[in-house]
Amino acid sequence: MNGPSLSRRSLLRGGAVAGVAALAGCAAVGTSALPSPNGAAYSDVAHVREAHRDAAVGHLRSLLDRGAPIVERAAEAGAFEDTRLSVDPGYLDSAREFLDGRTPPTFDTVNEVRYHVTYVAETFGAAAAALDDVRVGGDDSHATVGPAPGIADLRETIRYAGDDPATAVAWVELVESWLHVAMVAGGNAEVDRDELAELDEAVRERALARAVRNRERSVRYLSDARQFYRTFRSTLDDAASLDLASARETYRDRTAGASHDHEWYRARRVAEDAASPPPRATALNRVLTLRPGENSLDDAEWAHQDGLHGLETVRLAEAVAEFAGFDTGRAAVERVAEESSVPGGLLFETKRRAVQRAYRVASTGDVFERCLLRRALLYLSKGDRFLVEEDGVADHNPRAHALACYGVAGGVADAIPAAASVVTD
């Protein structure tokens, strides 16, 4: 697998260790003095082959070839002068400029292709809808709706195997995440001819434009998922199968007693009728609003229903770690039970512990652990935003909200090695 060189990996690891050491000497001058490490990005896991780049660029070129004449006709008919349309023919010019430049086989190229496909497709769709030239059912047209063909074929092809379980499950999460977006976009690309006929003209045109956009997004994400899987599969040879079914069973056992419905969380919220509620009430309500683990568990269920069992496994592992964060978040909240405000030193110390644990995973964890680390970093980021922007909070007690987030983050980071080991050991 192409990736950072050994020397770069060593530098990255050394930087993370240095970060842990530096935290020990930080003075309590504010939480901004505690930068977070990075989790594993997809580019740390996988690489883009030239064939992948060519398929992506080819899709965008084909879309421009199909769409440009339709967009030109619609522009001549004055369709884009209508303020109801939120698209612009200039998106096509931007895509051409991108294609005229360098398009190396990188994640940046693939990501930018997806960006241009989205906006070119919506412009194309709006133009075709205005000209009543969208294929719904059997009609022949340049603009098409409905999911990309071949989604089920790829899903049934995916094999869970690898000599290094951590790397294999990280690859699978990448492939199935992209595939899942293709499935969702494909579902949003479906339209019903009879239902369209009953809609107001402007609403119908917007619905068709979005359906065309989602069709092309479905095609693009499916193609990327397929290309990533081909790259991953080329590394398998006679690799051993991964027992992800057993891992999922373990994860579900661990989450069974931790998950609750919305009513459970609502029932435990504390009334904040006072103009200046005590920090414990605000912080506890923030933990209950975050519901750590529940969203990941919901995502795991969606993945299960869609037959994406590798993605389901990863989301369950995230849920296990996040439920541990729920407990540490509540413990952090209790430290201000007798306080009228959140002490700056306590807030700093809570974040310092969370960041220190995150750096430990970043510096010593395998790639799967660093993928899971993204969840801890999410809560650290939420805490930071409360302090910097108040994140839409109207009660002017951002420290209480941040304390809750940092408390959760520390528990998530601490639980990651054990959660990952269910797959990797």
C-alpha positions in Angstrom: 0.0 0.0 0.0 1.3 3.4 -0.9 1.3 5.7 2.1 3.7 7.8 4.3 7.2 6.5 4.2 8.7 4.8 7.2 10.6 7.9 8.1 7.5 10.0 7.9 5.6 7.5 10.0 8.3 7.7 12.6 8.2 11.5 12.5 4.4 11.4 12.9 4.7 9.0 15.8 7.5 11.0 17.4 5.5 14.2 17.1 2.5 12.6 18.9 4.8 11.4 21.7 6.3 14.8 22.0 2.7 16.2 22.2 2.0 14.0 25.2 5.2 15.2 26.9 4.4 18.8 26.1 1.0 18.6 27.7 2.6 17.6 31.0 4.3 21.0 31.2 1.4 23.2 30.1 0.4 26.0 32.4 -3.3 26.6 32.9 -3.4 29.5 30.5 -6.5 28.3 28.7 -7.8 25.3 26.8 -6.6 26.8 23.5 -3.1 25.8 24.6 -4.1 22.2 24.2 -4.2 21.3 20.5 -5.7 17.9 19.6 -3.9 15.2 17.6 -5.2 13.9 14.3 -7.1 10.7 13.8 -6.6 8.5 10.8 -7.7 10.1 7.5 -8.8 7.9 4.6 -5.5 8.9 2.9 -3.6 7.3 5.8 -5.4 4.0 5.0 -5.8 3.8 1.3 -4.3 5.2 -1.9 -5.7 6.2 -5.3 -4.5 4.2 -8.3 -4.3 5.8 -11.8 -7.2 3.6 -13.0 -9.3 5.1 -10.2 -8.3 8.6 -11.1 -9.1 7.9 -14.8 -12.6 6.5 -13.9 -13.4 9.6 -11.8 -12.1 12.1 -14.3 -13.9 10.2 -17.1 -17.2 10.4 -15.3 -16.9 14.2 -15.0 -15.9 14.6 -18.6 -18.9 12.4 -19.7 -21.2 14.4 -17.5 -20.0 17.7 -19.1 -20.4 16.2 -22.6 -24.0 15.2 -21.8 -24.9 18.3 -19.9 -23.4 21.1 -21.8 -25.8 21.1 -24.8 -28.8 20.8 -22.5 -27.5 23.7 -20.3 -26.8 25.8 -23.4 -30.4 25.2 -24.7 -31.9 26.0 -21.3 -29.8 29.2 -21.0 -30.9 30.3 -24.5 -34.5 29.7 -23.3 -33.9 32.0 -20.3 -34.3 29.2 -17.7 -31.4 30.4 -15.6 -32.8 33.9 -15.3 -35.5 32.5 -13.0 -34.6 33.3 -9.5 -36.2 30.0 -8.4 -33.1 28.1 -9.7 -30.1 28.0 -7.3 -27.8 26.8 -10.0 -25.4 28.5 -12.4 -24.0 27.5 -15.8 -20.7 28.8 -14.5 -20.3 25.5 -12.6 -19.6 23.8 -15.9 -16.8 26.3 -16.6 -15.3 25.7 -13.2 -15.3 21.9 -13.9 -13.6 22.4 -17.2 -10.9 24.5 -15.6 -10.3 21.8 -13.1 -10.0 19.2 -15.9 -7.6 21.4 -17.8 -5.3 21.4 -14.8 -3.3 18.7 -13.2 -5.3 15.7 -11.9 -2.8 13.4 -10.2 -4.0 10.1 -8.7 -4.7 11.4 -5.2 -7.5 11.7 -2.7 -7.7 15.5 -3.4 -8.4 14.8 -7.1 -11.1 12.2 -6.3 -12.7 14.5 -3.8 -12.6 17.5 -6.2 -14.2 15.4 -8.9 -17.1 14.5 -6.6 -17.5 18.2 -5.8 -17.7 19.2 -9.5 -20.0 16.2 -10.3 -22.5 17.4 -7.7 -22.8 20.9 -9.0 -22.5 20.1 -12.7 -25.2 17.5 -12.2 -27.6 19.8 -10.4 -27.1 22.5 -13.1 -27.6 19.8 -15.8 -30.7 18.5 -14.0 -32.2 21.9 -13.6 -31.7 22.7 -17.3 -33.1 19.3 -18.4 -36.1 19.7 -16.0 -36.8 23.2 -17.4 -36.8 21.7 -20.9 -38.8 18.7 -19.8 -35.9 16.4 -20.9 -35.3 14.1 -17.9 -35.5 10.4 -18.2 -38.1 9.0 -15.8 -38.9 5.4 -16.5 -38.3 4.3 -20.1 -38.1 7.7 -21.9 -34.8 8.4 -23.7 -32.9 11.4 -22.5 -29.4 12.6 -21.6 -30.5 13.3 -18.0 -31.3 10.3 -15.9 -32.7 9.7 -12.4 -32.7 6.6 -10.1 -29.9 4.8 -8.3 -26.6 3.9 -10.0 -26.7 0.3 -11.4 -24.4 -2.2 -9.7 -24.8 -1.3 -6.1 -26.0 -4.7 -5.0 -23.3 -6.4 -7.1 -20.5 -4.6 -5.2 -22.1 -5.1 -1.8 -22.3 -8.9 -2.4 -18.7 -9.0 -3.7 -17.0 -7.5 -0.6 -14.9 -10.0 1.3 -13.9 -9.4 4.9 -10.3 -10.7 5.0 -6.8 -9.5 5.6 -3.5 -10.5 7.3 -3.6 -7.3 9.3 -7.1 -7.0 10.8 -6.7 -3.3 11.8 -5.7 -2.3 8.2 -8.4 -4.6 6.7 -11.2 -3.2 8.7 -10.1 0.3 8.0 -10.2 -0.4 4.2 -13.6 -2.0 4.5 -15.0 1.0 6.4 -13.7 3.2 3.6 -15.3 1.1 0.9 -18.6 0.6 2.6 -18.9 4.2 3.7 -18.6 5.3 0.1 -21.0 2.5 -0.9 -23.5 3.6 1.7 -23.5 7.2 0.3 -24.1 5.7 -3.1 -27.1 3.8 -1.8 -28.5 6.9 0.0 -28.0 9.2 -3.0 -29.6 6.5 -5.2 -32.6 6.4 -3.0 -32.9 10.2 -3.2 -32.6 10.0 -7.0 -35.8 8.0 -7.3 -38.9 9.8 -8.5 -42.5 8.8 -9.3 -43.9 10.0 -12.6 -47.5 10.1 -11.3 -46.5 12.1 -8.1 -44.5 14.5 -10.3 -47.5 15.2 -12.4 -49.4 16.4 -9.4 -46.7 18.9 -8.3 -46.5 22.6 -9.1 -44.2 23.3 -12.0 -41.5 24.9 -10.0 -41.6 22.2 -7.3 -41.5 19.5 -10.0 -38.4 21.1 -11.7 -36.6 21.3 -8.4 -37.4 17.7 -7.6 -36.1 16.5 -11.0 -33.0 18.6 -10.7 -32.1 17.1 -7.3 -32.9 13.6 -8.6 -30.5 14.1 -11.5 -27.9 15.4 -9.0 -28.3 12.4 -6.7 -28.2 10.0 -9.6 -24.8 11.3 -10.6 -23.6 11.3 -7.0 -24.8 7.7 -6.6 -22.8 6.8 -9.7 -19.7 8.7 -8.5 -19.6 7.2 -5.0 -20.3 3.7 -6.3 -17.4 4.0 -8.7 -15.1 5.3 -6.0 -16.2 2.5 -3.6 -15.6 -0.1 -6.4 -12.2 1.3 -7.2 -11.1 1.3 -3.6 -12.3 -2.2 -3.2 -10.3 -3.3 -6.2 -7.2 -1.7 -4.7 -7.8 -3.4 -1.4 -8.6 -6.8 -3.0 -5.3 -6.7 -4.9 -3.6 -7.0 -1.5 -5.5 -10.0 -0.2 -4.2 -13.0 -2.1 -4.8 -15.9 0.4 -5.4 -13.7 3.4 -7.4 -15.1 6.3 -11.1 -14.2 6.7 -12.0 -11.8 9.5 -14.6 -13.0 12.0 -16.5 -9.8 12.1 -19.8 -11.5 12.9 -18.3 -12.6 16.3 -17.0 -9.0 16.8 -20.4 -7.6 16.2 -22.0 -10.0 18.7 -19.5 -8.9 21.3 -20.1 -5.2 20.6 -23.9 -5.6 20.8 -23.5 -7.4 24.1 -21.5 -4.5 25.4 -23.9 -1.8 24.2 -27.1 -3.7 25.3 -27.2 -2.2 28.8 -25.9 1.2 27.8 -28.4 2.3 25.1 -31.6 4.0 25.9 -34.4 5.7 24.0 -35.0 9.5 23.8 -37.5 9.4 26.6 -34.9 8.0 29.0 -32.6 11.0 28.3 -35.4 13.5 28.5 -36.6 12.1 31.8 -33.1 12.8 33.3 -32.8 16.4 32.1 -32.7 19.0 34.8 -35.0 22.0 34.7 -33.1 25.2 33.9 -35.8 27.8 34.7 -33.5 30.1 36.5 -31.9 33.0 34.6 -28.5 31.7 35.6 -28.8 27.9 36.0 -26.0 26.2 38.0 -23.2 24.8 35.9 -24.0 21.2 36.9 -27.5 21.5 35.4 -26.3 23.0 32.1 -23.4 20.5 31.8 -25.6 17.4 32.7 -28.2 18.5 30.1 -25.4 18.8 27.5 -24.2 15.3 28.2 -27.8 14.0 27.9 -28.3 16.0 24.7 -25.1 14.6 23.2 -26.3 11.0 23.9 -22.8 9.6 23.3 -22.9 6.3 21.5 -26.5 6.5 20.4 -25.9 8.0 17.0 -23.2 5.4 16.2 -25.5 2.7 17.3 -28.2 4.1 15.0 -25.8 4.2 12.1 -24.8 0.6 12.9 -28.4 -0.4 12.5 -28.7 1.4 9.2 -25.6 -0.3 8.0 -27.0 -3.7 9.1 -30.3 -3.1 7.2 -28.3 -2.2 4.1 -26.2 -5.3 4.3 -22.9 -3.4 5.0 -21.6 -5.5 7.8 -18.1 -4.2 7.8 -19.4 -0.6 8.3 -21.8 -2.0 10.9 -18.8 -3.5 12.8 -17.0 -0.2 12.9 -20.0 1.8 14.0 -20.6 -0.7 16.8 -17.0 -0.3 18.0 -17.5 3.5 18.0 -20.7 3.1 20.1 -18.8 1.0 22.6 -16.2 3.6 23.1 -18.7 6.5 23.2 -20.9 4.8 25.8 -17.8 4.8 28.0 -17.6 8.5 27.3 -21.1 9.0 28.6 -20.0 7.8 32.0 -16.9 10.0 32.1 -18.9 12.9 30.9 -21.3 12.6 33.8 -18.4 12.2 36.2 -16.9 15.4 35.0 -20.3 17.1 35.5 -20.4 16.0 39.1 -17.2 17.9 39.9 -19.1 21.2 39.6 -22.1 20.0 41.8 -21.3 22.6 44.5 -19.9 25.3 42.2 -21.6 28.5 40.9 -19.4 28.5 37.8 -17.0 26.2 36.1 -13.4 26.9 37.4 -11.0 27.5 34.6 -8.5 25.1 36.2 -11.0 22.3 36.2 -11.9 22.9 32.6 -8.3 23.0 31.5 -7.5 19.8 33.5 -10.5 18.0 32.0 -9.4 18.8 28.5 -5.8 18.1 29.2 -6.6 14.6 30.3 -8.8 14.0 27.2 -6.1 15.3 24.9 -3.4 13.4 26.6 -5.3 10.1 26.1 -6.0 11.1 22.5 -2.3 11.7 21.8 -1.6 8.3 23.4 -3.9 6.6 20.8 -2.5 8.7 18.0 1.1 7.8 18.9 0.8 4.1 19.8 -2.5 2.9 18.3 -2.9 0.9 15.1 -4.8 2.3 12.1 -8.2 1.0 13.4 -7.7 2.6 16.8 -6.8 5.9 15.0 -9.9 5.6 12.9 -12.0 5.2 16.1 -10.1 8.2 17.5 -12.1 10.4 15.2 -15.0 10.0 17.7 -13.1 11.4 20.6 -11.8 14.3 18.5 -15.4 15.1 17.5 -16.3 15.7 21.2 -13.1 17.7 21.8 -14.0 19.9 18.8 -17.5 20.4 20.1 -16.1 21.6 23.4 -13.7 24.0 21.7 -16.5 25.4 19.6 -18.6 26.2 22.7 -15.8 28.2 24.1 -14.9 30.1 20.9 -18.3 30.6 19.3 -20.8 29.6 22.1 -22.1 27.3 19.3 -25.5 28.8 19.4 -25.9 28.5 23.2 -28.1 31.2 24.6 -27.5 30.6 28.3 -24.0 32.2 28.3 -22.5 29.3 30.2 -20.2 27.9 27.5 -17.7 26.5 30.0 -20.4 24.1 31.3 -21.1 22.8 27.8 -17.4 22.5 27.1 -16.8 20.6 30.3 -19.4 18.0 29.4 -17.8 17.6 25.9 -14.3 17.3 27.2 -15.4 14.8 29.9 -17.0 12.6 27.2 -13.9 12.9 24.9 -11.6 11.6 27.6 -13.7 8.5 28.2 -14.0 7.8 24.5 -10.2 8.0 23.9 -9.5 5.8 27.0 -11.9 3.1 25.7 -10.6 2.9 22.2 -7.9 0.3 22.6 -10.2 -2.2 24.3 -12.9 -1.6 21.7 -10.6 -2.0 18.8 -9.0 -5.2 20.3 -12.3 -7.1 19.8 -11.5 -7.0 16.0 -7.7 -7.0 16.1 -6.8 -9.5 18.8 
